[in-house]
Amino acid sequence: MALEIFFKLEYSEYGDGVMIEEYQGMFSLVAARQGKGNGTNYKKWGYPQYKDNPNEKAIPWKITLGNRQQALDIIKQIQRALDPGATPSVPPPVEDVPF
């Protein structure tokens, strides 16, 4: 089952947001908009342009992050880039206790 989680941009008056989407084990960030009243999320679609000609098939505006672990690593890197003073919480090391 595909995963879709929508995060609304609070400052947007048009319901713009970002969606985390999982499809076939790959996670992506997708530009999206939330419909008024019904709460339906609509992906933004576009026609990508390649070297000399545009593609005739529309695809969602998305950034593929990779599998679950790769996506988490990239999101952590983004967090560190936006807040370089923050230190991630690391659990204390577990000591081996001889029995």
N, C-alpha and C positions, 0 to 999 in steps of 0.2 A: 504494500500500500504506500502510495506517495505521501510525503509529508509536506505540508504548507503551513507556515506560521507567518502571520502578517504583523508588522510593527508600524503603527501610524505615526507620521511625523506631526507632532502636536502643534507646530507652528503653521502647518499647511491648512488653508481654508478650503481646499479642494479634496481632502481625503487622501493625499499622496502618502506613500509609505514605501517600506522595503519588506520583501517577503523572503524568508528562508525556505527553499524548496529542495526536496530530496527526490531524485528520480534515478532509478536503477543504481542505487548506491552512491551517487555523486550529489554533493550539496552545492547549491548556487544561491547567490543573492540576486533577486529579481526586482526590478522597478515595478511598482504596482499602485493601484488606487482603490480605495474602498468606496463602494456604492453608498449613496445616501438612503437611509431608511431600511434597506434589506440586509446590510452588512456583507454583501457579496464582494469578494476581492477580484479585481480585474488586473491582469498583467498588462504591461505596456508592450506593444509589439512594434517591430520595425523591419525595414528591408535593409539588410547589411550590404555594404558595397565592397566588392573585392577589386583587385588591381584595376581592371578596365571597365567592369560592368556591374550594375547592381544585381543582387539576387532577386529572383522573381517570387520567392517564397518568404513570407514574413515569419520572423522568429521572435521569441520574448527577449527583451533587453535584460541580459543577465551576465553575471560574472561567475564562472564555475570555480569553485574552491577546492574540489577534490573529494576524496572519501571523508568519512566522519573525522578521523584523526587529523588529516591534512587541513580540513576546514577549521577545526579547533585551533591548530597551530597558527594559521593565517589570522584568525580573529584575535588571538593573543598578541600577535605582532602588531596588528592595527591598534589594539588598545594601548600597547607600549608606545607606539608612535604618537598617538594623540595625547597621552598622559605620561611623559617620560619620567616624571618624579614618582609615579606610583610603583610600588614594588608588589609583585604578585605574592599572595599568601602561599607559603610553602609549609606543608605539615612537618613537624619535627621528626628527625630520623628515629627509626625504631632500633633500640639497642638489643643486641642478642643477649639473652639471659641464660647463663649455663645452668643446667638442672642436674 
